[in-house]
Every structure is written in C-alpha cells, then in structure tokens.
C-alpha cells in the first residue's frame, strides 16, 4: 500500500518536463549580468528612498512603464546588454 504522500505526489504530478536544471545552467551562465541587474535594482531603490520617489515617478523619469520598473525592482526582469546600454546612454 502506498503512503499518503506518494499518492498525493502521483495524483498531482505534472506531465511537463522540469526546467530546474536548465534554469540553474542559465543562472550560472548569466551570473555576471544577473549580479549587475541586482545592483541596478538596488541603486533604483536607494534613489527612490533618498529622493522620496514612487515607482511611477521613476518610470516617468526613465521613460518606461511603472510595470517595467516593478519588474526590475522585483528581479523578475533580466536586463540584457542592449537594454542596459540604452539606459546608461
């Protein structure tokens, strides 16, 4: 007889292949850019706190949407070189 835990796992397993290994490889390969993206996020947060700015204020100053600023601050947006250069220049 199977345990309740095994029965639960079998009943709720996904048919999709796990991306865990691929995701880990991607993070390893892009570690430098991810670190830079985090530094940018922290710099924006510091700027917001020091200048009493909201995400909407920062979005307007950068010429992007507030949703885009939220993605950067939450770490859910990976900034590539092209995008980074556009911000800096």
FENCOR-V958089 format. One record per pair of residues at least 24 apart in sequence whose ideal C-beta (glycine too) atoms are under 10 Angstrom apart, sorted by the first residue. I is the first residue (numbers start at 1). J is the second residue. If there is no record, write none. Layout:
i->{I:I}
j->{J:J}
//
This chain:
i->{26:27:30:30:33:33:33:33:33:34:34:34:36:36:36:37:37:37:37:37:37:37:37:38:40:40:40:40:40:40:41:41:41:41:41:41:41:41:42:44:44:44:45:45:48:62:63}
j->{78:78:78:80:78:79:80:81:84:75:78:79:79:81:84:72:75:77:78:79:80:83:84:75:72:73:79:84:87:88:69:71:72:73:74:75:77:79:73:69:72:73:72:73:73:87:87}
//
